[in-house]
Amino acid sequence: MNTIKIPLPSSRPALGAGPFGAMIQKEMADHLRSWRFLLLLGLLVLTCLGSMYAALSSFSSLPPSELAKMEFFFLKLFSISDGSLPSYAIFIGFLGPLLGIALGFDAINSEHNNGTLSRLLSQPIYRDYVLHAKFLAALAISAILLFSLTIVVSGWGLLALGIPPGADEVLRILMFTLLTIAYISLWINLAILFSIVFRQTSASALGSLSVWLFFSVFFNMLIDVVAKHLAPKQFLSEAQAVAFQNFVLNLLRFNPIHLFNEATNIVLMPSVRSTGALTMEQISGTLPGALPVGQSLLMIGPQLTGLFASTIVLFALGYFLFMRREVRSR
Amino acid sequence: MKVTNLTSCLKKTLLFGFLMFTSMVTQAKGLSLYTPNTRISAPPGASIDYTIDIINESSVVRNENLSVTGLPSTWTYTLQSGSYHIDRIAVLPGEKKSLKLKVEVPFQVNKGIQTFYVNAINTTSLPLSINVTERGAAESELSTTQNNMQGDNSATLTYKATLRNRTAEQQHYSLRGDVPRGWNLTFKADFKAVTSVELEPNSTKELTIELKPSATTAPGVYTIPVKALTGATAAALDLEAVVTGSYAGQLTTPDGRVSTSARAGREKELDLVLRNTGTSTLHNLELRSNLPSNWELRFEPEQQDSLQAGETAHVKAYLKPHKNAIPGDYVTSLELRNPEINTKVSYRVTIKTPALWGWLGVLLILGALGGLVLMFRKYGRR
C-alpha cells in the first residue's frame, strides 16, 4: 500500500517561515495596501510634523541662556510644545489608540462576513494561527510605524538642534517608543476582541471607539464626580489630603489612558520623581535632579504591569471566544 | 648762673665761670668776640654752625690770629670768613666782621657738655659749649618700641622697627632674620617688600617687619632674631612672637566623596573622618545631623573625647532613610561641633527604591502570560 504523505505543519514553525509566517506576511500586506492604513499614516506624519514644529518653535523662543541650562535637551523634543499644538507624546498618546483600533476592528468579522474565514480554516493550519497572525501583523505594522516616526523626529531634531542625545536620552526615547507600542497593542487587542464579539464591522468599530472615548473623556469626569462626593467636607490634615489625592489617583489608574500618560511623563521627564501626591515630609531635603533610567523604570513598574496585564487579558478573552466559536461556511 | 655737668672739663670751670660773670661779649684791649648761642644742645653726629662777630672797638686796625682750643681731637671744625678758610683776620677800627665756625660733633662721643674756646690769640677768648644730648656710638642701631606680638598661626604679626645709621659713612644694610622652618619673614620699607636698605650717615629708616608663622606651628613663644648687616657694622633685634593655638576641624570621608546612594527604609553605613586641622587639641567633639524628616542617623561613637592636633579619627554613621522616601537626590547636613569649632558638610544621598515591586510586576505579567499559554494548550485544538 502506498501511503501518501500529507505535509503537516510542524508543531513549532519558525516565525516568517511556513504557513504561519506566510499568514503574517499576507496580513501585513493587506494592511499596507489598504486605504485605511494610508489615511492613518498621513495622519501620523502630519502629527509628527506639527508637534516637531511646535517643539522647535518653543526651543527658539527660549533665550540661549535658558537653553544652555536645560537638561535632557533632546528628550524635550518629544515632550515640549509652544502651546499652539500638543507635543509629540500627547499626540501619539491620542492617536495611538485610534491606530490600534483601525488595525484590529475588522480582524475576524470581516473574514467572517466575506466568507473567507471558513475557507481559511479549511487549510491545514491551526485555528489559533489566524488570531495570532492578525494580532502580530497589526503589532508589527504599528511597531514599524512608531519606530519610523521616532527616528524621523530624532533625525529632524538632530538636524535642527545639532545636539546629539546622550545615552540616557537614547534609552528613554527607546523606552518611550516601546511603551507606546505596548499601549497600541492594548487597543489592537480590544479591537480584535470586539471584532470577534460583533458580527458587524461597524458595530465592532463603534464599540472600540466608544470604549476609547469613554476612557479618554468620560472616565475622568466620572471620577471627578465621585471624588467630589467622597471628598471630606471638613478641614483636612496634610496627610489626609495627600491620602485622599492618592486615592483619587488610584481610581484614575483604572483608566489605561491615564496609566499610559503617567508612564510617558516619567519616562520623558527624568526630573519627575513621583507619580502620586507627596507629603511635605517626603519632600523635605530633596534636591532637584534627574533620576537614572533604572529608577524611572522602577517607578512606572505598576503602570507597565497594568498595561501589559490588561493587554494579555484582552488577548486571552478574544482567544477564548474565538477558539470556542463554531465557524461554518455560508 | 650756676654751672653744672662739667665733669669732662673740670679744669676749665674756674675760667669759664669768671668769663660768664664778666659779660657775654669778651672784651680785651678794644677787641671783642660775640655770638648769641653760647650753649647748644646737639646729638652725636650733628654739625653746628656758629656766626661769630669780631668787633674792633679801638682806634687802630687790628690784625689778629684766630684759634679754636679745647676741642677733643675727634671733633672737627672749620673757620670761615666769606668763602675762605682763615686763621687770621683784620678789622677796621669801630667795625665788625663775621666769622663762620662749623663744629662737627663726632658719632662716638659721650653724653655731656663739651666746652671749647674761640681765641683771638693774645687778646681775647670766647667760650662756647655744646651739650651732647646722648651717648653716641659709631655703629648702627635697630630698635623697636614693641617687640612682642601675639597671634594664632594664621595671623600675620607686624612689628615696627627703626634702623639708624650712626656711622660716618653711607651704609647698605642687608636685612635678615632667623625664622623657624616654614615661617615667613618680610621686611618692608616705605610699604614695599625689601631685603636691603641704604641709609645716609646719621639717618633713620622705619621698617615694617611682617612675620607669618607656619600653619603647623605649635602654640608657644618664639624668639626671632632680626639683623641689619653691612660689611662694617651690624645691628640686631630680637622679636618675640607669641603663637596661640588655633582650633579647626574638618568633617569628611576617607575618599573625600560626600555622596552616596541608599535604599529607602534600609540602613546604610557611612564612613566619616574627623580631622583636627588646627594646632590645639580638640575636646568633646560632638556629631550632629540635619536630616529630611523621619530619617534616622546614629554615629558610632557618638562623641569623640579628644583629638590631637593633626590627627584623624574614624566614625561610622548609620543612615536610615524613611521607608516612604521617593527616589532621587536628598541633602543631609552633618555637623562636627564643640565649643571651639563648628564645621558642616553636606552629604548627598541618592535614594533608590527597592526593586521588589518591579519584580512583583514582572511576576504578575509572567503569570498572565503563563495563563495565556495554558489557554493555548486547552483551546488550541491541536
Interface residues (C-beta under 8 A of the other chain):
Chain A: S11 Y126 R127 D128 R273 S274 L278 M280 E281 Q282 S284 G285 T286 L287 P288 G289 L291 Q295 L297 L298 M299 G301 P302 L304 T305 F308 A309 I312 V313 F315 A316 Y319 F320 M323 R324
Chain B: L291 P292 S293 N294 W295 H322 N324 A325 I326 P327 G328 D329 Y330 V331 T332 R348 K352 T353 A355 W357 G358 L360 G361 V362 L364 I365 A368 L369 G371 L372 M375 F376 Y379 G380 R381 R382
